[in-house]
Amino acid sequence: MGEVSSFQLGVIGALFLSVASSVSIVICNKALMSNLGFPFATTLTSWHLMVTFCTLHVAQRLNFFESKPVDMKTVMLFGFLNGISIGFLNLSLGFNSIGFYQMTKLAIIPFTVLLETVFLKKQFSQKIKLSLFLLLVGVGIASITDLQLNVVGTVLSLLAIITTCVSQILTNTIQKKLNVSSTQLLYQSAPFQAAILFVTGPLVDQMLTKQNVFSYKYSPIVLAFIILSCLIAVSVNFSTFLVIGKTSPVTYQVLGHLKTCLVLAFGYTLLHDPFTGRNIIGILVAIFGMGLYSYFCTQENKKKQSGDLSIASQVKDRDHSSPLLGGKNTGHQDKESPEVKKPNKDSLV
């Protein structure tokens, strides 16, 4: 029971860190891009990842965690895929309206569910699907304004959805299959993510903004916000891997939509952004859907844990009862109940 409670505390801590750091970096980046006129989002992300790797390298040198070697091809593929997904998301935002970009982000959840069902044979109950549907409807009502379709933007959105879903599923799968922590996987993959974005970032940003990041005039306040953004990004990147590793890609996406609602609410209360009754209704529906999702997930996990405990106790009782079948009457018992030995034989396989 102690292990279960400590695991639950770890999950809660990871979720809180993810929400707090993500909302903070949105606020910081909004000030940097909207108020200070620094529009180079993809290049900034590459700097985030470089600072994250440097921070983790120092932490590893100070023995805060142990670096675990992982297959280089797997890490390179994973790192490049993560970097490419970030680039496609930024391109999707650049070539589409805000409404269609929000639709792209909403589509990540059902597509992730589809991929996990088809390829990983994971089962989602009807209650879970209903709660996810309510969540998506709520976020859609709150955040989607207009939908302007174009061929290039649609293709980029599809590529962004596919690469994001696959990279998040891989984050969860690699951590569990290779038995590596979120810190170890982030430390191994961050250089490759940073490399792909460091090369492609300036090109993507120039394509979207018609400006060159290297010819931009950096004032002291812009540099200060860039440094702050990079420091917050360390927590964002770490908590992302931590949440996906401890929960699932779908749960991480649900958490992401909670962040969207919090950012909308923050913008209204502190920044006095335009806010309507539609936004309020959407946020309430989304929070209700998220609450249902959390409740149903907790109930299903409890059922699974109780089922695992009952199976373990049955196996234990069977193992303890086996010597009683031995002794002088072993031969007689084997004749009358030949199936007694069969479960023991199967359990050894």
C-alpha positions as CSV (number, residue, x, y, z in Angstrom):
1,M,0.0,0.0,0.0
2,G,2.9,2.3,0.7
3,E,4.2,1.9,-2.8
4,V,0.8,2.6,-4.3
5,S,0.4,5.8,-2.2
6,S,3.9,7.0,-3.1
7,F,3.2,6.3,-6.7
8,Q,0.0,8.3,-6.6
9,L,1.8,11.2,-4.9
10,G,4.4,11.1,-7.6
11,V,1.7,11.3,-10.3
12,I,0.0,14.2,-8.6
13,G,3.4,16.0,-8.2
14,A,4.2,15.4,-11.9
15,L,0.8,16.7,-13.0
16,F,1.1,19.8,-10.8
17,L,4.6,20.6,-12.1
18,S,3.5,20.1,-15.7
19,V,0.5,22.5,-15.3
20,A,2.4,25.2,-13.3
21,S,5.4,25.2,-15.7
22,S,3.4,25.1,-18.9
23,V,1.1,28.0,-17.9
24,S,4.2,30.0,-16.7
25,I,6.0,29.5,-20.0
26,V,2.9,30.4,-22.0
27,I,2.7,33.7,-20.1
28,C,6.4,34.3,-20.5
29,N,6.4,33.5,-24.3
30,K,3.3,35.6,-24.8
31,A,5.0,38.6,-23.3
32,L,8.2,37.8,-25.4
33,M,6.4,37.4,-28.7
34,S,3.4,39.8,-28.4
35,N,4.7,42.6,-26.3
36,L,8.4,42.5,-27.1
37,G,8.2,41.5,-30.8
38,F,10.3,38.3,-30.7
39,P,8.4,36.0,-33.1
40,F,10.9,33.1,-33.6
41,A,9.0,30.3,-31.8
42,T,10.8,27.3,-33.4
43,T,14.3,28.7,-32.8
44,L,13.3,29.5,-29.2
45,T,12.3,25.9,-28.7
46,S,15.7,24.7,-29.9
47,W,17.3,27.0,-27.3
48,H,14.9,25.5,-24.7
49,L,16.1,22.0,-25.5
50,M,19.8,23.0,-25.5
51,V,19.4,24.6,-22.0
52,T,17.5,21.5,-20.8
53,F,20.3,19.2,-22.0
54,C,23.0,21.4,-20.4
55,T,21.1,21.5,-17.1
56,L,20.6,17.7,-17.1
57,H,24.3,17.2,-17.9
58,V,25.3,19.3,-14.9
59,A,22.8,17.4,-12.7
60,Q,24.2,14.1,-14.0
61,R,27.8,15.2,-13.2
62,L,26.7,16.1,-9.7
63,N,25.2,12.6,-9.4
64,F,21.6,13.7,-9.1
65,F,20.7,10.9,-11.5
66,E,22.6,8.1,-13.2
67,S,22.9,8.1,-17.0
68,K,21.6,4.9,-18.4
69,P,22.9,3.9,-21.9
70,V,20.1,3.4,-24.4
71,D,20.2,2.1,-28.0
72,M,21.6,5.0,-30.0
73,K,19.4,4.3,-33.1
74,T,16.2,4.3,-30.9
75,V,17.2,7.6,-29.1
76,M,18.2,9.3,-32.4
77,L,14.9,8.3,-34.1
78,F,12.9,9.4,-31.0
79,G,14.8,12.7,-30.7
80,F,14.4,13.6,-34.4
81,L,10.7,12.6,-34.4
82,N,10.1,14.8,-31.4
83,G,11.9,17.7,-33.0
84,I,10.0,17.3,-36.3
85,S,6.6,17.2,-34.5
86,I,7.4,20.5,-32.8
87,G,8.3,22.0,-36.2
88,F,5.1,20.8,-37.8
89,L,3.0,22.2,-34.9
90,N,4.6,25.6,-35.4
91,L,4.1,25.4,-39.2
92,S,0.5,24.4,-38.7
93,L,-0.1,27.5,-36.5
94,G,1.6,29.6,-39.1
95,F,-0.4,28.4,-42.1
96,N,-3.8,28.0,-40.4
97,S,-6.2,30.1,-38.5
98,I,-6.2,29.9,-34.7
99,G,-9.5,28.0,-34.8
100,F,-8.1,25.3,-37.2
101,Y,-4.9,25.0,-35.1
102,Q,-7.0,24.4,-32.0
103,M,-8.9,21.7,-34.0
104,T,-5.5,20.1,-34.8
105,K,-4.6,20.0,-31.1
106,L,-8.0,18.5,-30.2
107,A,-7.6,15.8,-32.9
108,I,-4.4,14.5,-31.1
109,I,-6.5,12.7,-28.4
110,P,-8.8,10.6,-30.6
111,F,-5.9,9.8,-33.0
112,T,-3.8,8.7,-30.0
113,V,-6.6,6.5,-28.8
114,L,-6.9,5.0,-32.3
115,L,-3.2,4.3,-32.6
116,E,-3.0,2.7,-29.1
117,T,-6.1,0.6,-29.8
118,V,-4.9,-0.7,-33.2
119,F,-1.2,-1.1,-32.7
120,L,-0.8,-1.6,-28.9
121,K,-4.1,-3.4,-28.4
122,K,-5.1,-1.1,-25.6
123,Q,-8.7,-1.0,-24.5
124,F,-10.6,2.2,-23.6
125,S,-14.0,1.8,-21.9
126,Q,-17.1,3.6,-23.0
127,K,-17.0,5.7,-19.9
128,I,-13.5,6.9,-20.7
129,K,-14.5,7.7,-24.3
130,L,-17.5,9.6,-23.1
131,S,-15.4,11.7,-20.7
132,L,-12.9,12.4,-23.5
133,F,-15.7,13.4,-25.8
134,L,-17.1,15.9,-23.2
135,L,-13.6,17.3,-22.7
136,L,-13.0,17.9,-26.4
137,V,-16.4,19.5,-26.8
138,G,-15.8,21.8,-23.9
139,V,-12.3,22.9,-25.2
140,G,-13.7,23.3,-28.7
141,I,-16.5,25.6,-27.5
142,A,-14.1,27.6,-25.3
143,S,-11.2,28.0,-27.8
144,I,-12.3,27.6,-31.4
145,T,-13.3,30.8,-33.1
146,D,-13.0,30.5,-36.9
147,L,-12.2,27.6,-39.2
148,Q,-10.4,28.6,-42.4
149,L,-9.2,25.6,-44.5
150,N,-6.4,25.5,-47.0
151,V,-4.5,22.6,-48.6
152,V,-1.0,23.4,-47.3
153,G,-2.3,24.1,-43.8
154,T,-4.4,20.9,-43.7
155,V,-1.4,18.7,-44.8
156,L,0.8,20.3,-42.2
157,S,-1.8,19.8,-39.5
158,L,-2.1,16.1,-40.4
159,L,1.6,15.7,-40.3
160,A,1.7,17.5,-36.9
161,I,-1.0,15.2,-35.5
162,I,0.7,12.0,-36.7
163,T,4.2,12.9,-35.5
164,T,3.0,14.2,-32.2
165,C,0.9,11.1,-31.4
166,V,3.7,8.7,-32.4
167,S,6.4,10.6,-30.4
168,Q,4.2,10.7,-27.3
169,I,3.4,7.0,-27.5
170,L,7.1,6.3,-28.0
171,T,7.9,8.4,-24.9
172,N,5.7,6.1,-22.8
173,T,6.7,2.9,-24.5
174,I,10.5,3.5,-24.4
175,Q,10.4,4.3,-20.7
176,K,8.6,1.1,-19.9
177,K,10.2,-1.3,-22.4
178,L,13.8,-0.1,-21.7
179,N,13.2,0.6,-18.0
180,V,14.6,4.1,-18.1
181,S,13.4,7.1,-16.1
182,S,11.9,10.3,-17.6
183,T,15.1,12.1,-16.7
184,Q,17.4,9.5,-18.4
185,L,15.3,9.5,-21.6
186,L,15.2,13.3,-21.8
187,Y,18.9,13.5,-21.2
188,Q,19.7,11.0,-24.0
189,S,17.2,12.5,-26.5
190,A,17.4,16.3,-25.9
191,P,20.6,16.8,-28.0
192,F,19.0,15.3,-31.0
193,Q,15.8,17.2,-30.6
194,A,17.8,20.4,-30.2
195,A,19.9,19.6,-33.2
196,I,17.0,19.1,-35.6
197,L,15.3,22.3,-34.4
198,F,18.5,24.3,-34.3
199,V,19.1,23.5,-38.0
200,T,15.5,23.9,-39.2
201,G,14.2,26.4,-36.7
202,P,15.6,29.6,-38.4
203,L,14.3,28.4,-41.8
204,V,10.8,27.7,-40.4
205,D,10.7,31.0,-38.5
206,Q,11.8,32.9,-41.6
207,M,9.2,31.2,-43.7
208,L,6.5,32.1,-41.1
209,T,7.6,35.6,-40.0
210,K,9.6,36.9,-43.1
211,Q,12.3,37.9,-40.6
212,N,15.8,36.5,-39.8
213,V,16.5,35.5,-36.2
214,F,20.2,36.3,-36.7
215,S,19.6,39.9,-37.8
216,Y,17.1,40.6,-34.9
217,K,18.3,43.3,-32.5
218,Y,18.3,41.8,-29.1
219,S,17.6,44.3,-26.3
220,P,18.5,43.5,-22.6
221,I,14.8,42.9,-21.7
222,V,14.3,40.5,-24.6
223,L,17.5,38.6,-23.6
224,A,16.2,38.5,-20.0
225,F,12.8,37.0,-21.1
226,I,14.6,34.5,-23.4
227,I,16.7,33.3,-20.5
228,L,13.6,33.1,-18.2
229,S,11.7,31.2,-20.9
230,C,14.6,28.7,-21.3
231,L,14.8,28.1,-17.5
232,I,11.1,27.5,-17.3
233,A,11.4,25.2,-20.3
234,V,13.6,22.8,-18.3
235,S,10.7,22.2,-16.0
236,V,8.2,21.9,-18.9
237,N,10.4,19.3,-20.8
238,F,11.1,17.3,-17.6
239,S,7.5,17.3,-16.5
240,T,6.3,16.3,-20.0
241,F,8.4,13.1,-20.0
242,L,7.5,12.5,-16.3
243,V,3.8,12.7,-16.8
244,I,3.8,10.6,-20.0
245,G,6.0,8.0,-18.3
246,K,3.9,7.8,-15.1
247,T,0.5,7.9,-16.8
248,S,-0.2,7.7,-20.6
249,P,-0.1,9.9,-23.7
250,V,-3.9,10.3,-23.6
251,T,-3.7,11.6,-20.0
252,Y,-1.0,14.0,-21.0
253,Q,-3.2,15.4,-23.8
254,V,-6.1,15.8,-21.3
255,L,-3.8,17.7,-19.1
256,G,-2.8,19.9,-22.0
257,H,-6.4,20.9,-22.6
258,L,-6.7,21.8,-18.9
259,K,-3.7,24.1,-19.4
260,T,-5.6,25.7,-22.4
261,C,-8.6,26.4,-20.1
262,L,-6.3,27.8,-17.4
263,V,-4.5,30.1,-19.9
264,L,-7.8,31.4,-21.2
265,A,-9.0,32.1,-17.6
266,F,-5.7,33.7,-16.8
267,G,-5.9,35.9,-19.9
268,Y,-9.3,37.1,-18.9
269,T,-8.6,37.8,-15.2
270,L,-5.1,39.3,-15.4
271,L,-4.6,40.4,-19.0
272,H,-8.3,41.4,-19.6
273,D,-8.5,39.5,-22.9
274,P,-11.9,39.3,-24.5
275,F,-14.1,36.7,-22.8
276,T,-17.7,35.6,-23.5
277,G,-20.3,33.4,-22.0
278,R,-19.4,30.8,-24.6
279,N,-15.8,30.7,-23.2
280,I,-17.1,30.2,-19.7
281,I,-19.5,27.4,-20.8
282,G,-16.8,25.7,-22.7
283,I,-14.3,25.8,-19.8
284,L,-16.9,24.4,-17.4
285,V,-17.8,21.5,-19.8
286,A,-14.1,20.8,-20.3
287,I,-13.4,20.7,-16.6
288,F,-16.4,18.4,-16.1
289,G,-15.1,16.1,-18.8
290,M,-11.6,16.1,-17.3
291,G,-13.1,15.3,-13.8
292,L,-15.0,12.4,-15.3
293,Y,-11.9,11.1,-17.1
294,S,-9.9,11.3,-13.8
295,Y,-12.6,9.6,-11.9
296,F,-13.1,6.7,-14.4
297,C,-9.4,6.2,-14.7
298,T,-9.0,6.0,-10.9
299,Q,-11.9,3.5,-10.7
300,E,-10.5,1.3,-13.4
301,N,-7.0,1.4,-11.9
302,K,-8.4,0.3,-8.6
303,K,-10.3,-2.6,-10.2
304,K,-7.1,-3.6,-12.0
305,Q,-5.0,-3.5,-8.9
306,S,-7.6,-5.5,-6.9
307,G,-7.7,-8.0,-9.7
308,D,-3.9,-8.3,-9.7
309,L,-3.9,-8.7,-5.9
310,S,-6.5,-11.5,-6.0
311,I,-4.6,-13.3,-8.8
312,A,-1.4,-13.0,-6.8
313,S,-3.1,-14.3,-3.6
314,Q,-4.5,-17.3,-5.5
315,V,-1.1,-18.1,-6.9
316,K,0.4,-17.8,-3.4
317,D,-2.3,-20.0,-1.8
318,R,-1.8,-22.6,-4.6
319,D,1.9,-22.6,-4.0
320,H,1.4,-23.0,-0.2
321,S,-1.1,-25.8,-0.7
322,S,1.2,-27.7,-3.1
323,P,3.3,-29.4,-0.3
324,L,0.1,-30.7,1.3
325,L,-0.5,-32.7,-1.8
326,G,2.8,-34.5,-1.5
327,G,4.0,-37.1,1.0
328,K,2.9,-40.6,1.1
329,N,-0.3,-40.1,-0.9
330,T,1.4,-38.3,-3.8
331,G,0.9,-41.1,-6.3
332,H,-2.8,-41.5,-5.3
333,Q,-3.4,-37.8,-5.6
334,D,-1.8,-37.6,-9.1
335,K,-4.1,-40.4,-10.3
336,E,-7.3,-38.8,-9.1
337,S,-6.4,-35.2,-9.9
338,P,-4.0,-35.0,-12.8
339,E,-5.0,-31.4,-13.3
340,V,-3.4,-30.3,-10.0
341,K,0.1,-30.2,-11.5
342,K,-0.9,-28.6,-14.7
343,P,-1.3,-25.0,-13.3
344,N,2.1,-25.3,-11.6
345,K,3.7,-26.4,-14.8
346,D,2.1,-23.6,-16.8
347,S,3.1,-21.0,-14.2
348,L,6.7,-21.8,-14.6
349,V,6.6,-21.1,-18.4
